[in-house]
Amino acid sequence: MFYIIFILVGLLWLKTYPSLDPDFGWHLSLGKEMVQSKHLIDSFVGYNYFSSTFTIDHQWLSDILLYLSYNHIGYWFLVLFFFAITLIIFWSLYKTMIYRKVQPHIAGIIIAISLLSASMVFCGIRLQYFLLLATVLLPYIFKATKSFWLRLTYYFLIFALGSSLHGGFLTLAPIPFLLELSILRFNKTDRINSIKKMSLLSLILVLSFCTSPYGIEYWKYIVTYWTSPYYRNHIAEWLPIYTYPLRWIEVILPLSIAVFMFTIDGYWKKLKKAELVMLALYLYLGVTALRAFPVFILLAAPYLGTAMTEFYGNLKVDFQKVKYVSLIVFVVVALSFAKNITPFSFTENIFDMDKTYPKKALDFVSLNKPSEGNLLNNYGWGGYQTWTHPELKVFIDGRNPNSFVDEKKCILEVYNDFFTGTDEQLDSNLEKYEISMILIKKYEPTKLSKFDDFFYIHLGKMDLSMFSQKSDLTTYLERNQLWEKLYDDGEAEVWKKNI
């Protein structure tokens, strides 16, 4: 089984090696800032307008480690490190299934499907892999560790470390709580002891998150993160799994749910109520937010494996024949990864290797930047710009776009306001934030596939015309005599205001 996991993970990382995550640049920049200043981040370092706004870096430890590794060893080391994390994730998942007496070939099928599903959301060097690692370690520890006190120690270590690695660890807190609840008894004899154990676990979880050096500000940030409807409705990773556009390979996401629901149908009555609550909770989160779907897949996998083992056992299926099915699934997943592998060089700088970022346009802006005013940059290019062109302060990048900065608007909403509205509204916005130069993607009309047309327009009755129209900002710039296009390379445009 190990060779299957190793090959699939290897193909995934060969596919993603030359692909630069949009956030990687600002992670490095924040890590560098903290190492050099010997001080935690407390403002939007590198921003041109919101630089004095208070914020925290909830993944401060990850950013420091990323920077030190990248600066002193190299990108290749980070690739190997996250490769190892991915191997541990799926090997731990496999061991958890074996503990639950899942038939090995069925476990292999589920491993392949889980890897494909998770890769639809997370690939490359992403801090979210720490969340996925914790997602599989928590059930593994619960199943493999007999001592309650030892499990408490492991829980504390995972969440205490996680509170400085990524703020998303808080979303995993219900997992150990519900797992422990599933084996406790609340009858007259055991009630007091069970209540004590749950109280201790709750205290341990709270204390683990209190280890963050940001203290109460950490909790304030998490609350803001989860209560910002605009942010959660406008970031692709936080949208439902059925949101347009849908790549054909993403059919694995609803298919995984369908397989789970079909197989678990005759098995769910054997599950404890707490386990059902856990699966239902993360199924809901996974469907309503693409980002949370891998967590559901990894949590559901052992239960799915047990259900499938019992299902085929009741049908008296020869499990040796299942290995051929697992081989087919393995080949299909391997081919889906292999076909997207593009030529790359291990010696080339990752920031030069990924051609989807506007290096030439930023070089031009750097040479022609105005002496006054601010640059409005593309949101998806902000992280790249922060690291490669630190002399060009960004208006926005991927860090904390949910932070409220203006009349209870988050930074992301302020940014999006530049692209819609009347000429008067756009003029007012550009003036308010002192924008004198703009770097945006060149307009290209979106071409709907036959699948999009059928699924979203005919079945969903959705109006997708907005995706094929120019933004109001582009139209405004093209007809406003105060603005001049200085640069156009077919991918990026640079506009400058003539004063």
C-alpha positions as CSV (number, residue, x, y, z in Angstrom):
1,M,0.0,0.0,0.0
2,F,2.8,2.4,0.8
3,Y,4.1,2.4,-2.8
4,I,0.6,3.4,-4.0
5,I,0.5,6.3,-1.7
6,F,4.1,7.3,-2.5
7,I,3.6,7.2,-6.3
8,L,0.3,9.2,-6.1
9,V,1.8,11.8,-3.8
10,G,4.9,12.0,-6.0
11,L,2.9,12.6,-9.1
12,L,0.8,15.2,-7.3
13,W,3.9,17.1,-6.3
14,L,5.6,16.9,-9.7
15,K,2.4,18.4,-11.1
16,T,2.4,21.2,-8.5
17,Y,6.1,21.9,-8.1
18,P,6.3,24.7,-10.7
19,S,3.0,26.2,-9.6
20,L,3.4,29.2,-7.2
21,D,0.8,29.6,-4.6
22,P,-0.6,33.2,-4.7
23,D,0.1,33.6,-0.9
24,F,3.6,32.2,-0.9
25,G,5.2,35.6,-1.5
26,W,3.6,37.4,1.4
27,H,4.2,34.5,3.7
28,L,7.9,34.9,2.9
29,S,7.7,38.7,3.3
30,L,6.1,38.5,6.7
31,G,8.5,35.8,7.9
32,K,11.4,38.0,6.8
33,E,10.0,41.1,8.5
34,M,9.6,39.2,11.8
35,V,13.1,37.6,11.7
36,Q,14.7,41.0,10.9
37,S,12.7,43.1,13.4
38,K,12.5,40.4,16.0
39,H,8.9,41.4,16.5
40,L,5.5,39.9,15.7
41,I,3.4,41.4,12.9
42,D,0.9,44.0,14.2
43,S,0.2,46.0,11.1
44,F,-0.2,45.6,7.3
45,V,3.5,45.6,6.5
46,G,4.1,46.4,2.8
47,Y,0.7,48.0,2.2
48,N,0.6,51.4,0.6
49,Y,-2.7,52.7,2.1
50,F,-3.6,50.5,5.1
51,S,0.0,50.1,6.4
52,S,-0.9,51.6,9.8
53,T,-4.0,49.4,10.3
54,F,-3.7,46.9,13.2
55,T,-3.7,43.2,12.3
56,I,-2.2,40.0,13.5
57,D,-0.4,37.2,11.7
58,H,-2.2,34.1,12.9
59,Q,0.2,31.8,11.2
60,W,3.3,33.7,12.4
61,L,5.3,30.6,13.2
62,S,4.6,29.1,9.8
63,D,5.7,32.3,8.1
64,I,9.0,32.4,10.0
65,L,9.8,28.8,9.3
66,L,8.9,29.2,5.6
67,Y,11.2,32.2,5.3
68,L,14.1,30.6,7.1
69,S,13.8,27.4,5.1
70,Y,13.5,29.2,1.7
71,N,16.2,31.7,2.5
72,H,18.8,29.3,3.9
73,I,18.1,26.0,2.1
74,G,15.8,26.7,-0.8
75,Y,12.5,26.0,-2.4
76,W,13.3,22.4,-3.1
77,F,13.5,21.7,0.7
78,L,10.0,23.1,1.2
79,V,8.7,21.0,-1.6
80,L,10.3,17.9,0.0
81,F,8.9,18.9,3.4
82,F,5.4,19.3,2.2
83,F,5.7,16.1,0.2
84,A,6.6,14.3,3.5
85,I,3.6,15.9,5.2
86,T,1.3,14.7,2.5
87,L,2.8,11.2,2.8
88,I,2.2,11.2,6.5
89,I,-1.4,12.4,6.0
90,F,-2.4,9.5,3.8
91,W,-0.3,6.9,5.6
92,S,-1.9,7.9,8.9
93,L,-5.3,7.7,7.2
94,Y,-4.4,4.2,5.9
95,K,-3.3,3.1,9.4
96,T,-6.5,4.5,11.0
97,M,-8.6,2.4,8.5
98,I,-6.6,-0.7,9.3
99,Y,-7.3,-0.1,13.0
100,R,-10.9,-0.1,12.0
101,K,-10.5,-3.4,10.2
102,V,-11.0,-2.0,6.7
103,Q,-10.0,-4.4,4.0
104,P,-6.6,-3.2,2.6
105,H,-7.6,-3.0,-1.1
106,I,-10.7,-1.0,-0.1
107,A,-8.5,1.3,1.9
108,G,-6.3,1.7,-1.2
109,I,-9.4,2.8,-3.2
110,I,-10.4,5.3,-0.6
111,I,-6.8,6.6,-0.3
112,A,-6.7,7.3,-4.0
113,I,-10.1,9.0,-4.1
114,S,-9.3,11.1,-0.9
115,L,-6.0,12.2,-2.4
116,L,-7.7,13.3,-5.6
117,S,-10.5,15.1,-3.7
118,A,-8.0,16.9,-1.4
119,S,-5.8,18.0,-4.3
120,M,-8.8,19.8,-6.0
121,V,-8.5,22.3,-3.2
122,F,-5.0,22.2,-1.8
123,C,-1.8,21.6,-3.7
124,G,1.7,23.0,-3.7
125,I,3.1,24.7,-0.6
126,R,0.0,25.5,1.4
127,L,-0.3,26.0,5.1
128,Q,-3.6,24.3,5.0
129,Y,-1.7,21.0,4.8
130,F,-1.1,21.4,8.5
131,L,-4.9,21.3,9.0
132,L,-5.2,18.2,7.0
133,L,-2.4,16.5,8.9
134,A,-4.2,17.3,12.2
135,T,-7.5,16.1,10.7
136,V,-6.0,12.6,10.2
137,L,-3.8,12.5,13.3
138,L,-6.7,13.2,15.7
139,P,-8.7,10.1,14.8
140,Y,-5.5,8.1,14.6
141,I,-4.5,9.1,18.1
142,F,-8.0,8.5,19.4
143,K,-8.0,4.9,18.0
144,A,-4.3,4.0,18.7
145,T,-3.9,5.5,22.2
146,K,-5.6,3.7,25.0
147,S,-4.8,6.2,27.8
148,F,-7.2,9.1,28.1
149,W,-4.5,11.3,29.8
150,L,-2.0,10.5,27.0
151,R,-4.6,11.5,24.4
152,L,-5.2,14.8,26.2
153,T,-1.4,15.5,26.0
154,Y,-1.4,14.8,22.3
155,Y,-4.5,17.0,21.8
156,F,-2.9,19.9,23.7
157,L,0.3,19.6,21.7
158,I,-1.5,19.5,18.3
159,F,-3.7,22.5,19.0
160,A,-1.1,24.6,20.9
161,L,1.3,24.2,18.0
162,G,-1.5,24.6,15.5
163,S,-2.7,27.9,17.1
164,S,0.6,29.5,15.8
165,L,0.8,27.6,12.5
166,H,-2.7,28.5,11.2
167,G,-5.9,30.0,12.6
168,G,-8.0,27.3,10.9
169,F,-7.0,24.8,13.7
170,L,-9.9,26.2,15.7
171,T,-12.3,24.6,13.2
172,L,-10.9,21.2,14.1
173,A,-11.6,21.5,17.8
174,P,-14.9,19.7,17.6
175,I,-13.2,16.5,16.3
176,P,-11.5,15.3,19.6
177,F,-14.5,16.5,21.6
178,L,-16.9,14.4,19.6
179,L,-14.6,11.4,19.3
180,E,-14.2,11.3,23.1
181,L,-17.9,11.8,23.6
182,S,-18.6,8.8,21.4
183,I,-17.0,6.4,23.9
184,L,-18.2,7.9,27.2
185,R,-21.1,6.7,29.1
186,F,-23.5,8.9,31.0
187,N,-25.4,6.3,33.0
188,K,-25.7,6.6,36.8
189,T,-22.5,4.8,37.4
190,D,-20.2,6.6,34.9
191,R,-21.9,10.0,34.5
192,I,-19.7,12.0,37.0
193,N,-16.5,10.5,35.6
194,S,-17.6,11.2,32.0
195,I,-18.5,14.8,32.8
196,K,-15.1,15.3,34.4
197,K,-13.3,13.9,31.3
198,M,-15.3,16.2,28.9
199,S,-14.7,19.2,31.2
200,L,-10.9,18.4,31.2
201,L,-10.9,18.1,27.4
202,S,-12.7,21.4,27.0
203,L,-10.3,23.1,29.3
204,I,-7.3,21.6,27.5
205,L,-8.6,22.8,24.1
206,V,-9.2,26.3,25.4
207,L,-5.8,26.4,27.0
208,S,-4.1,25.2,23.9
209,F,-5.4,28.1,21.9
210,C,-4.5,30.5,24.6
211,T,-0.8,29.7,23.9
212,S,-0.9,32.1,20.9
213,P,1.3,35.1,21.7
214,Y,-1.4,37.4,20.3
215,G,-3.7,36.5,23.3
216,I,-7.2,37.9,23.0
217,E,-6.4,39.4,19.6
218,Y,-6.2,35.9,18.2
219,W,-9.7,35.1,19.3
220,K,-11.0,38.5,18.0
221,Y,-9.4,37.7,14.6
222,I,-11.0,34.2,14.5
223,V,-14.5,35.7,15.3
224,T,-14.1,38.3,12.6
225,Y,-12.9,35.7,10.2
226,W,-16.1,33.6,10.7
227,T,-18.5,36.5,10.9
228,S,-17.5,38.4,7.8
229,P,-20.2,37.4,5.3
230,Y,-18.7,39.5,2.5
231,Y,-15.4,37.7,2.8
232,R,-16.9,34.3,3.0
233,N,-19.1,35.0,-0.1
234,H,-16.3,36.4,-2.3
235,I,-13.3,34.2,-1.7
236,A,-13.4,31.2,-4.1
237,E,-12.2,28.7,-1.5
238,W,-15.0,29.7,0.9
239,L,-17.8,29.3,-1.7
240,P,-19.9,26.1,-2.0
241,I,-18.5,23.2,-4.0
242,Y,-21.1,23.7,-6.8
243,T,-20.1,27.3,-7.4
244,Y,-19.3,28.4,-11.0
245,P,-16.9,27.7,-12.6
246,L,-16.7,24.0,-12.1
247,R,-13.8,22.1,-13.6
248,W,-14.7,18.7,-15.0
249,I,-12.4,16.9,-12.6
250,E,-14.1,18.5,-9.7
251,V,-17.0,16.0,-10.3
252,I,-15.0,13.9,-7.8
253,L,-16.3,16.2,-5.0
254,P,-20.1,15.5,-5.3
255,L,-19.3,11.9,-6.4
256,S,-17.4,11.3,-3.2
257,I,-20.4,12.5,-1.2
258,A,-22.7,10.3,-3.3
259,V,-20.5,7.2,-2.7
260,F,-20.3,8.0,1.0
261,M,-24.1,8.4,1.4
262,F,-24.8,5.3,-0.7
263,T,-22.3,3.1,1.2
264,I,-23.0,4.5,4.7
265,D,-26.8,4.0,4.2
266,G,-26.8,0.5,5.7
267,Y,-24.1,1.2,8.2
268,W,-25.0,4.5,9.9
269,K,-27.1,2.9,12.6
270,K,-24.0,1.3,14.0
271,L,-22.4,4.7,14.5
272,K,-22.5,6.6,17.8
273,K,-24.5,9.8,17.9
274,A,-21.4,11.9,18.5
275,E,-19.8,10.3,15.4
276,L,-22.9,11.1,13.3
277,V,-22.8,14.7,14.5
278,M,-19.1,15.0,13.6
279,L,-19.7,13.6,10.1
280,A,-22.8,15.7,9.6
281,L,-21.1,18.9,10.8
282,Y,-18.1,18.5,8.5
283,L,-20.2,17.4,5.6
284,Y,-22.2,20.6,5.9
285,L,-19.0,22.6,6.1
286,G,-17.5,20.8,3.2
287,V,-20.5,21.3,0.9
288,T,-20.9,25.0,1.8
289,A,-17.2,25.8,1.6
290,L,-14.8,24.2,-0.9
291,R,-11.9,24.8,1.5
292,A,-13.4,22.5,4.2
293,F,-14.2,19.7,1.8
294,P,-10.9,17.9,2.2
295,V,-11.4,17.9,5.9
296,F,-14.7,16.1,5.5
297,I,-13.2,13.6,3.0
298,L,-10.4,12.7,5.4
299,L,-12.7,12.4,8.4
300,A,-15.3,10.3,6.5
301,A,-12.7,8.0,4.9
302,P,-12.3,5.4,7.8
303,Y,-16.1,5.2,8.2
304,L,-16.6,4.8,4.5
305,G,-13.9,2.1,4.5
306,T,-15.6,0.2,7.3
307,A,-19.0,0.5,5.6
308,M,-17.6,-0.7,2.2
309,T,-15.9,-3.6,3.9
310,E,-19.1,-4.8,5.5
311,F,-21.1,-4.1,2.4
312,Y,-18.9,-6.3,0.2
313,G,-18.5,-8.8,2.9
314,N,-22.3,-9.3,3.2
315,L,-22.4,-9.8,-0.6
316,K,-19.7,-12.5,-0.2
317,V,-17.4,-10.7,-2.6
318,D,-13.9,-12.1,-3.0
319,F,-11.7,-9.3,-1.7
320,Q,-8.9,-10.5,-3.9
321,K,-11.0,-9.3,-6.8
322,V,-11.3,-5.8,-5.2
323,K,-7.5,-5.3,-5.8
324,Y,-8.2,-5.1,-9.5
325,V,-10.7,-2.3,-8.8
326,S,-8.2,-0.5,-6.6
327,L,-5.6,-0.8,-9.4
328,I,-8.0,0.8,-11.9
329,V,-8.8,3.6,-9.5
330,F,-5.1,4.1,-8.8
331,V,-4.3,4.3,-12.6
332,V,-7.1,6.8,-13.2
333,V,-5.9,9.0,-10.3
334,A,-2.3,8.7,-11.4
335,L,-3.2,9.6,-15.0
336,S,-5.2,12.7,-13.8
337,F,-2.0,13.9,-12.0
338,A,0.5,12.8,-14.7
339,K,-1.3,14.5,-17.6
340,N,-0.9,18.0,-16.0
341,I,2.9,17.7,-15.3
342,T,4.7,20.4,-17.3
343,P,8.4,20.6,-17.9
344,F,10.3,22.5,-15.3
345,S,13.8,22.9,-13.8
346,F,14.7,22.2,-10.3
347,T,17.4,24.9,-10.4
348,E,15.1,27.7,-11.6
349,N,13.7,30.2,-9.1
350,I,10.1,29.4,-8.5
351,F,9.2,33.1,-8.8
352,D,10.6,33.1,-12.4
353,M,9.3,29.6,-13.2
354,D,5.6,30.3,-12.9
355,K,4.7,32.4,-15.9
356,T,1.1,33.2,-14.7
357,Y,2.5,36.2,-12.7
358,P,3.2,39.6,-14.3
359,K,7.0,39.8,-13.8
360,K,7.5,42.1,-16.9
361,A,4.6,44.3,-16.0
362,L,5.9,44.8,-12.4
363,D,9.4,45.5,-13.7
364,F,7.8,48.2,-15.9
365,V,5.8,49.6,-13.0
366,S,8.9,49.7,-10.8
367,L,10.8,51.8,-13.5
368,N,7.8,54.1,-14.1
369,K,6.1,54.4,-10.8
370,P,4.7,57.9,-10.0
371,S,6.3,60.0,-7.3
372,E,3.0,60.5,-5.6
373,G,-0.1,58.4,-5.1
374,N,-0.7,54.7,-4.6
375,L,-0.7,51.6,-6.8
376,L,-3.9,49.5,-7.2
377,N,-2.7,46.0,-7.9
378,N,-4.6,42.8,-8.8
379,Y,-5.6,40.9,-5.7
380,G,-4.3,37.5,-7.0
381,W,-0.9,39.1,-7.9
382,G,-0.4,40.8,-4.6
383,G,1.5,38.1,-2.8
384,Y,3.9,37.7,-5.7
385,Q,4.4,41.4,-5.9
386,T,5.0,41.7,-2.1
387,W,8.0,39.4,-2.3
388,T,9.5,40.1,-5.8
389,H,9.0,43.9,-5.9
390,P,9.0,45.1,-2.2
391,E,9.6,48.7,-3.5
392,L,6.1,48.6,-4.9
393,K,3.7,48.7,-1.9
394,V,0.6,46.7,-2.5
395,F,-3.0,47.8,-2.0
396,I,-4.1,44.3,-1.2
397,D,-2.9,40.7,-1.1
398,G,-4.2,37.4,0.4
399,R,-3.4,38.1,4.0
400,N,-6.4,39.0,6.3
401,P,-8.7,40.4,3.5
402,N,-11.5,40.2,6.0
403,S,-10.1,42.9,8.3
404,F,-12.4,45.9,8.7
405,V,-10.7,49.1,7.6
406,D,-13.3,51.6,6.3
407,E,-16.8,52.3,7.6
408,K,-17.0,48.6,8.6
409,K,-16.0,47.4,5.2
410,C,-13.3,44.7,4.9
411,I,-10.3,45.3,2.7
412,L,-11.6,42.9,0.1
413,E,-14.9,44.8,-0.2
414,V,-13.0,48.1,-0.5
415,Y,-10.9,46.5,-3.3
416,N,-13.9,45.1,-5.2
417,D,-15.6,48.5,-5.1
418,F,-13.0,49.7,-7.5
419,F,-14.4,47.4,-10.2
420,T,-18.1,48.2,-10.1
421,G,-20.2,51.4,-10.0
422,T,-20.8,54.5,-12.0
423,D,-18.0,56.8,-13.3
424,E,-18.7,59.2,-10.4
425,Q,-18.4,56.4,-7.8
426,L,-15.2,55.0,-9.4
427,D,-13.7,58.5,-9.6
428,S,-14.6,59.1,-6.0
429,N,-13.0,55.8,-4.9
430,L,-9.8,56.3,-6.8
431,E,-9.5,59.8,-5.4
432,K,-10.3,58.7,-1.9
433,Y,-7.5,56.1,-1.8
434,E,-5.1,58.3,-3.8
435,I,-4.7,55.8,-6.6
436,S,-2.4,57.1,-9.3
437,M,-1.4,53.8,-11.1
438,I,-3.3,50.6,-11.7
439,L,-2.1,47.1,-12.6
440,I,-4.9,44.8,-13.7
441,K,-5.4,41.7,-15.8
442,K,-6.3,42.4,-19.4
443,Y,-9.9,41.8,-20.1
444,E,-10.8,38.5,-21.8
445,P,-14.4,37.4,-22.3
446,T,-15.2,34.2,-20.5
447,K,-16.2,31.3,-22.8
448,L,-18.8,29.0,-21.3
449,S,-18.4,25.3,-21.9
450,K,-21.4,23.1,-22.9
451,F,-21.3,21.7,-19.3
452,D,-21.5,25.2,-17.8
453,D,-24.3,26.1,-20.2
454,F,-26.3,23.0,-19.3
455,F,-25.6,22.9,-15.5
456,Y,-25.7,26.6,-14.6
457,I,-27.9,28.2,-17.2
458,H,-30.5,25.5,-18.1
459,L,-30.7,23.7,-14.8
460,G,-29.6,26.3,-12.4
461,K,-31.3,29.2,-14.2
462,M,-28.3,31.4,-13.4
463,D,-27.3,34.6,-15.2
464,L,-23.6,34.2,-16.0
465,S,-23.4,37.3,-18.3
466,M,-21.4,39.1,-15.7
467,F,-18.5,36.8,-16.2
468,S,-18.2,37.8,-19.9
469,Q,-18.5,41.5,-19.4
470,K,-15.8,44.1,-18.9
471,S,-15.5,45.5,-15.4
472,D,-16.8,49.0,-14.9
473,L,-13.2,50.0,-14.0
474,T,-11.9,48.8,-17.4
475,T,-14.6,50.7,-19.2
476,Y,-14.0,53.8,-17.1
477,L,-10.3,53.8,-17.8
478,E,-10.7,53.4,-21.5
479,R,-12.9,56.5,-21.9
480,N,-11.4,58.7,-19.2
481,Q,-8.9,61.2,-20.6
482,L,-7.1,61.5,-17.3
483,W,-6.0,57.9,-17.4
484,E,-3.4,56.6,-19.9
485,K,-2.5,53.0,-20.7
486,L,1.3,52.8,-20.5
487,Y,1.7,49.0,-20.8
488,D,-0.1,46.0,-22.3
489,D,1.5,42.6,-22.8
490,G,-1.7,40.7,-23.5
491,E,-1.9,39.5,-19.9
492,A,-1.5,42.6,-17.8
493,E,-2.2,46.3,-18.3
494,V,-0.7,49.3,-16.5
495,W,-2.7,52.6,-16.4
496,K,-1.4,55.9,-15.0
497,K,-3.3,59.0,-14.0
498,N,-2.1,62.1,-15.7
499,I,-2.1,65.0,-13.2
